[in-house]
Amino acid sequence: MKKNKYIFLFASVLVSSFFVSCNEDSIDTVNSPIAYEAIGGYESSDEIAAGNLITKFSFENTISDSKNGITGGVGTNVTYGNGIKGLAYKGSASSFIAYSTVPSVLVDVKSISVSMWINTNPHTGGAQSLYTLPKTSDFWGNIFTLVEGTGPAATMLLKNHIQKDVTPSIAWSGQFMEHSGDNLLKNMYGTWKHLVWTYNGASSTYSMYIDGKKLVLPASLSKRYASDPLTGGLGYGTLANSNVSKFIIGGFQQHLGAPWNAPDGWMLNYTGMMDEFRIYNAALSDNEVVALYKLEKDNR
């Protein structure tokens, strides 16, 4: 009996030591930082094509470009709301931001990727401009994205625009990539959606991504030409902006005043929300777009 007592006492000491050791390990585990799992080989969204990221607006109670490229911003009726990462730009029928200085790296962009999160609702009566790289000598401007008014189906008719002004001039210098008909964007309203479009000057190819997924586009939309391909037109090639002046978020270049005329009645300010607006001077790869979507969604 005495022997059994010693065995029991020894076993109790071992068990107690085990639990103390486990508790200490648990405390160390709780206090130690847990490393994030890399996504696509990246730890944060800013690591993706870092050398090509030329503009970034996060709208954390500021209208400033964190890359300090686009500067001199003046906001009109700008407010903020909860975004996909922190705060976000909150548009209205009278809101926009005008920037007076545009960096040469944006003016001289040859290929491009534009990335942003938007959260908006259907509208009627005209087109809303998300952003514009203006052109003093032209009605439309250089590079911009428009959302047209929609009908009961609540599909989004989105238009992207690019420019190629060269000497000698080409027939199709300014081009709209229009998501209409079978290419209307579905399920885009009432929630945060990640939107990326790219243009690759080397291949004259346009691509669109929604929530990291590359859309299947017909060649008539994805392949861009300098003139009619049915009559021997060549690929559109690299971009060439001209007469660039200022930059605008949430409006058309006509909202800036001179040298443009007043906005037409159909030219509407963007009334939705926008977050993590980025411009790259390269066409992001499929994997880079997926990683960007996942990392920003993960608040990284």
NORURHU-V54161 format. One line per field, one symbol per residue. ss: DSSP state (2 for helix, 1 for strand, 0 for the rest). phi: phi as a letter, one per 40 degrees, with the letter a starting at -180 (. if undefined). psi: psi as a letter, one per 20 degrees, with the letter a starting at -180 (. if undefined). Layout:
ss=???
phi=???
psi=???
This chain:
ss=022222222222222222222222222222200000001001002220022211111000000000000011111100111100001111000001111110022220000111111111000000111111101000000011111100000001111111110000000001111110222010001000111111110000111111001100002222101000222000100001000100111000222200000000001110001111111100000222222222222000
phi=.cccccccccccccccccccccccccccccccccccccbggbcaccccfdcbcbaabbfcgabccccfccbgcbcbfcbbacbcbgcacbcacbcabbbcbbccccdcdbbabbbabbaabdbbgibbccaaccacbacchcbabbbccbbccgcccbbbbbbabbbccbcbcbbcbbcbfcbdcbfbbgacbcbbbbbbccbfbbbbbbfgccccbcdcbccbbcadccbgccccgccacafcagabbgacccccgdcccccccccbccbcbaafcbbbcacccdccccccdcccccgb
psi=ghghgggggghggggghghggghghgghggipqppqpqokjqhqhiiplhiioippoilmkqjqoiikgorkpoqolprqapahocrqporrijqrppphppqhhggjpgrqppqqpqorrqrriappphrpnrohjqhgafprpqoqqrahikqpoqpqprqnorpqqqgmgpppopnrcijqpqliqjrpppppqqpohhilppqppplippqoqqhhghpqqhaohikjprqhbqqnqqlpoaqppjrrhiiibqjqrqqrhioqqpiaqqqlpqpqlqoqrghhggggggghhjk.
